[in-house]
Amino acid sequence: MITLIDLSRHFGQGAGTKIILDRASLRIETQDRVGILAATGTGKTTVARLLAGLDRPNSGNLIRTGSLSWPLGFSSALHPHLSAAENVYLVAGLYNLDPVDLEIRVQAFAELGRAFFGPVGDLAPGLRGQLALGLSLSVDFDMYLADELSAVGPKHFQDKVEAAINARLENSGLILLTRHIRSIERYCTRFVVLIGARFVECEDAAQAQEILTFDQQKEEVPHVLL
């Protein structure tokens, strides 16, 4: 379970302050499949980093119980000078997993061939994405976290990723931060929109989209000086 209580996160100060969250509260149960719809530039990645423990709030409380994944497909965490196999062994050590078993699963999922044993930094971006997704989905978590779910690799690989996510969601929860309504319609059963640096609960994905669209149109209305 994840509970956010009056959480605030901002960058800068004075007139240049960028407010991501302003005393925002949200409770997510372990089995929830929550889609958080947010416009570009409103701080989806920052929220994901806060949830994952990679960033800290300026104030408020964030309480986590159970295990939460790092953001699905987060390839920046891979060490570029190590091979994919060596990166897998590092993760296995961090999570107290059988390194051989994890290596077998990730190698089969990522479809890198011999490149699995070469430096990750030499991989093309698409192949790094396949490795990152294969690693993310090969570790058991109570809840999975995703900052967007971009299409990576050929069609058959994308289908495999979708099947793997759905299989994981039979026993685990999901927090998906995205600007795409189709993503939350596909994977989520609970819907939230991030507007005004707060979380607003919605009845369905359509209502979340409606609220977000209305908020964006309101900001686009020019101010007329009388």
N, C-alpha and C positions, 0 to 999 in steps of 0.2 A: 504494500500500500504506500502511496505517496500523498503527503498532505502539505500544501502550501498555505501558510497563514500570514496574511498581511505582508506578502513578499514584495520588496522593491529592488529594482536594479536600474541604475542609470550610469551614463558615462559623461565625463566633462563636468563643467560647472557654469553657473551664470546663464547668459543668453544662449550659450552653445551647448547646453545640457541636452543629451539624448535620453529620453525616458523610455525604457523597455517595459518595466512593470512598476505599477504604483499601488502599493498595498493590495496586491492581487491575492485572492484565495481560491483554492481548488483542492478537491479531495478525489483521489483516483484509487479505486479498489484494485487488488492484484489481478482479478480476472476481467477487468474492464478493457474494452477496446475503444479507446478515446481518440477521436480525430479533432485536432485543434487547427481550425482554418484561420489563416492570417495572411494579410497582404504583404507583398514584397517590401522589405525595408522596415518592418515593424518589430523585428528582433526574434524571428523563429529560431535561428541558430543559437542565439544567446540563451533563450529559454531552454533549448535542448541541452546546452552546456551546463546550465544551472541544475536541471533535473539529473544529469549524469554525474554531477559533482565535479565537473571540470572548471566551473566558475562559481563564484560566491556572491550572494546577494549583498546589497548595501544595508538592508535591514529586513526584519521579519524572520520567519522560521520555515525551514524545509525539512520535513521528517520523512525518511525512507525506511521501510521494513521490507525484507525479502530482497532478492537480487534483481538488479536492473542492468540491462545490457548497455554497452557503449552505443552511440548512434549507428544503426545498421549501415554497412558499407563505408564506414569512416576510414578511408585509406591513409589519411594524414598521420595516423598513429603507427603505421608500419615503418620500421627502420629501413631506410633506402639502401644501406650498405650490407644488410643481411639478406639471405635468401628467404623465399617464402617459407620454406621448411624451418629455418631458424626462427623466423618470426612466430610461427605456430608453436614452436617449443617454448618461446618466451611466454606466450599467452597461457600455455598449459601449466607452466610453473606458477604464474600469477593466480590461476584459478584452481590449482591443485588437481589437474586433470591428467589422465594417461597421455603422455606426449605422442606415443606411437599411434594410438587409436585416433587422436585428434588429427594428426598428420594424414593418416589414411583418408579420413572423412573429408578434410579440406582439399586434399589433392584431387580426390575424385570429383568434388563439387566444382572446384574452380576451373578445371579444364585448361591448365597451363602447359601441360606436357613437360618437356625437359626444362622449360623456363622456371618451373617450380623450384629448381635448385640453383638458380642464378640470382644475382642481386635484384631486389624489388625495384630499386631505382632505375633499372634497365627496362622494366616493363612499360608497355604503352599504357596510357591512362585507362583505356577500357579493360585491359587485363588486370591492372591494379584494382579496378572496381570489382571485377569478378572474384579476385582473391579476397578482398575485404568483405564482400557479401558471403562468400563461402565460409570464411572464418567466423563471421558474426552468427550465421545460422547453424554452425556446427557446435555451438556452446549452449548448454541449457540455462535459461534464465526464467525467473518467475514472470518477468515483464520485459518486453522488447521496446526499444526507443528508436524512432526514425525521424530524421530531419529531411523531409522529402523522400520519395522513393523513385529515383530517376531510373529510366530504362538503361540497363548496362548489358553489353554483349549481344550476340545474335538472338533471334526470336526464340529458339529452343531453350537458350539459357534464361531468358526472361520468364518463360513459362515455368522453368524449374524453380526459379526464385519465388514466383507467386505460389507454387505448390508447397514449397518449403515453409513459407510464411504461414499459409493456411494450416499446415500440419502443426506448426509451433503454437498457433492460436487455439488449438484444441485443448491445451493445458496451460497456456500462458496468456498474459494480457499484452496490450499494445498501446503505446502513445505515439501517434503520428502527427507531426507538425508539417503542414503543407499549405500551399496556396491553391491547390487543385481539388475541386470538389469531387472529381471522379475517384481520387485516391481514397478519400474517407468514406465514400459510398461503397467502395469495393471491400474495405477491410474493417470498417468501424461500425459499432452499434450505439455509440454515445458521441454526441457532437457538441463542440465548444467553439466559439469564435473569440479571437483576441482582438479587441478594439479598445482604444482609449487606455491602453496599458493595463486592462483588466480582462478577466475571463468571463464570458457570458455563455451560460448553458442554453442549448437550443433543443427543440423537439426532434429535429431531423436535419439531415445535411442541407436540404433545400432552404430551411429557415436560416441556417448558418450562412449560406451563400447570400440570401436576401439581406440579412443584417449587414454583412460585410460590404456588399455592393452599395447599399444605401449610405453607409458611412463614408465610402470612397467618393460617391457622387456629392455628398454634402461638403466634403473638403475641396472638391473641384469647382464649386460655385464661386464665381468671382465676387469680391466685395465691391459694392458700388458706393462711391462717395457722393452724398447729397449736399 
